[in-house]
Amino acid sequence: MEAMGLVIMIVIITIVFLSLTNPVNSNLSLFFAFSLLSLSIVSLWFTHRNLHGLTFRDVGPLRGGADKKLRFSFVIENPTSLARSTLSIDLQGESLSIFDLEPYSEKTITIDLDGLGRGNYCLQGIRLSSDYPIGFFKFNVLIDLSLEFLCLPVIDSVYFDSAIGSLCKGEISEQFNLDGLREYQNGDPISRIYWPYFSKTERLTIRNFEEEFGGGSDKGLIWGWSQEEGDVEERIVSLTNKVVFAHKNSLEYGLNFPGCTIPLGRGRFHFDRCMSLLANFRCPDESVFLGLHRSSSIETVKVSV
């Protein structure tokens, strides 16, 4: 029960006590005191019943780019024949959403928060509260779920998302080296056309993989952490561009990071592994605020861009 409801309950009990101990009490004062006490007890019971029996279900880890909001989602289920009114989702003492829940129904709750960049985020401490029916008393229950969100690096190149079947365009990173390009000629493999450059200039060019990636495209591409220049985030952006480009063009590629190596491969599962590594590698372990934590968790996670 919230502090305000506790104060109101103490005031009502005090009125009842004074009415009973007053030597000149009247039937009217006793009636008034016991009416307040009865109303409070009934209200507390209805408030508690409004939350009792609800269940919560995680929808699984979500993912998105570092230039977007962190999105956490879960489902509240009402498996009973009782309608629930004035339910509130609370985080850090603030109400994020107020809604009703019909009998034998469920509602998907989505929470969007600001993050600190790429990495694996974990959100805890969400509460479901209600002040039904009169608003004087408020109960809350802890939603015992650990919600996760995998925040991917910002992807600057043009990429194709096979999961939604749409062509997504973004800004070409200045750190993505455009040296080693030449004009497309008849007979050149279409898979080697540098589409990010085409999206900005409408000129067909061929990427010189031998110069840019340090090896022939027929032998596969292994990109090493030590081969990149710049700070951690600059290297992550550059490698992310290359992984997305290779995946889109069905090239064999791999990553060689300190303490973690992903061998040559292609396909959706291989792309997921590489994106997970890029999202988590050398990510700071820190608290965003009480209940939201960012960490580095190097593991294979199903992700999509």
Steps between C-alpha positions, in 0.01 A plus 500: 500500500633845404591761762196721430263208545670411827458857627131500409451167678668634815277809493186285470605270785574808714151639433345166599710486818405856601134427434509193723689669784308827494271500810243711321504303177177478311356233279563724201872527569525123551314442175731739318814340643399143423384600152846639425667188634272271298557701184877477550497123557280438195718731288817320608344166413392617153844650432674177597255290297561720195862378489460145626533217248661693214795328331796637305682355199823608335496525119874428473801720430442786256760681290551825316756759395692723737341805336154387614323472834551193716178300479389252766180302470298252705144368523250533786235227505165501678397131524188571708143614436562823695558824309797702628480879505752784533817292482827692483852404388751675728875542467711701741184630667358640174190369326577406139162365393146473640258247353213259566503125444193306391424147628700221334710747306860612481686821421849550363690772683782684322747725679736728303805637680816692412819295497873569502590324175555143387498209744271262682246680723306342786195669655360404840291664772180562300187508715129461431283718724135593546305752708159361401222568601511839681862609454588532870692173531759369256650151489783385275666173409850444362504360147755224546646511150848578374444667163787509250581716200799453268608840372684463168768737370382782277510369144595769252495302178200399292377158602218263421295362785377160390285475811265778384586498129568871463793704377631722778728793428732689731787743483834370378753528779799723431710227661398250229794523259390572144849457353552210258174548308484476122226539244282195433580321173305241306581156635575612856314296765188683612567383857809725510314823420545745785136581571556762777687718248233436235224612741668840537636559148297266273832386353584132475841431652693187598668462839865392485486238776868415472601853601222581743465168681846353464409191298320371196124476515511145370693390809268665748548805718639489853496837672723544801452742785865609485471585130252780568589856594340736750346453842274211601177646362660611172630148445161350584322725246754420228480124558120511519487666158719228355303215657169638371645552153645148483178346629290685245726382216519136624877514554682277746636702791611467862626702796822463695472685832720469810363202691226426249517380140213429263623286205405550138136453422191648341127498552258637755625310804860598428393864459319485834815374676714778354248773585472371857877511539517854361221614733662359813876518444669726758168652598517675841341326798302777662168601650286741294267557796363288781340201328664542156847355446726483195760227470708300254367151443690318227259235383313396192170683497237506228516855371392684191567840353 
